Amino acid sequence: MARNQFPNFGGGNMQQLMKQAQKMQEQLTKAQEDLDAREYEATAGGGMVTCKVNGKREVVSLTIKPEAVDPEDVEMLQDLVMAAVNEALRTGEKTREETMSRMAPAGMGGLF
């Protein structure tokens, strides 16, 4: 077999490619760390319930206004809490996907 069958993948070009790959990996790692540190907030019931989550998909805070608490209608409160939590998580996930897609090489946007 010929030694240099793929001329564009030899010597300096391979080193250049490896440097670019390492730089890209560092950028991706930094972006993931930044996304993990962000916080996303959503409300439900006209602000009766507010949920804040971080980029690690953890609930950071949950605020329920006293007037949202009706012992006769616990199901409504449960629905409001779920709606706020789910919306905050969706917002964080959408931001993560958009950020990572922008960093992907052309044609690889769906990789993340």
N, C-alpha and C positions, 0 to 999 in steps of 0.2 A: 504494500500500500504506500502511496506517495506520502511523504512526510508533511508537506504543506498543501494538502488537498483543499483546505479552506483558508485562503490567504487573508481574509478579513478577520479571522479569529486567532491570529498568531501574534507573538511578540508584543509590541507596544500597544496594539489595538486591544488586546485582551486585558492588559493592565488598565488601559483607559476605561474599558467597559466595567471592570471590577471597581474602579474608583467611583464611577457614576452610580453603580448599583449600591455601593456603600453609602454614598451621599444621599441617595434616595431613601435608603433604609433609615438613616438618621433623621431625615425630614419626616418620614412617616411616624417614627417613634415619637418625635417631638409633637406632631399634630395629635396623635392619640393621647399623649399626656395632657395637652391643652384641652382637648375635648372632654377628657375625664374630669378635669377641674371645673368645667363650666357648670352653671346651674340653670335650670329651666323651670318656669313657673306657669301654672294654668289654674283657672278658676272654673267653678260650676255654680249653677243656681244664681246667676247675677252677682257673684262674688261672695256667696254664702259659705263656700268651701274653697280654700286655696291650697294647692299642693306644689311643693318645690322638690325637684329631683336633681341629682347631679349626673354627670356624664357616665358614671359607672352604673347607672340605672338603679340608684338607691334613693329612697325617699329621705329627703333632708328635713323637711318640715311639712306639717299638715295643720292648717288653721280652719276651725269651724266656728262660725259666728253663733253666739248663743241662740239667736232667733231661728236658726236652722234646726235646732234640737226640739223635736216634737215627739214626746213619748208615745203619742197615738199614731205616729207615722214614721217609724224607724226605717222602713224600707226606702222612703224618699231620701233620707240622710245617707243611707248606704249607697244609693244610686248616685248621689252627688259626689260622694267621696270617690267612688270608682271612676266617675266621669273625669274628675279633676286629675286623679293619678294617671289614668290612661292618656289623657291629653298631654300632660307634662312629659310622659315617657315618649309619646309619638313625636313631640316637638324635638326632644333630644336626639332621638334616632334619626329623624329627618336631617337635622343639622349635621350629625356624624356622617351620614351617607353622602350628603352634598359636599362636605369638606374633603372626605377621602376620595370621592370621584374626581374632584378637581385636581388632585395630586397624582392620579393614576396616569400612566402613559397613554397616548392615543390608542383607542381600541380596547383598553382594559378597564374602563370605567365601572363595569359590573363586577369586577374582581372583589370589591370590598362590600 
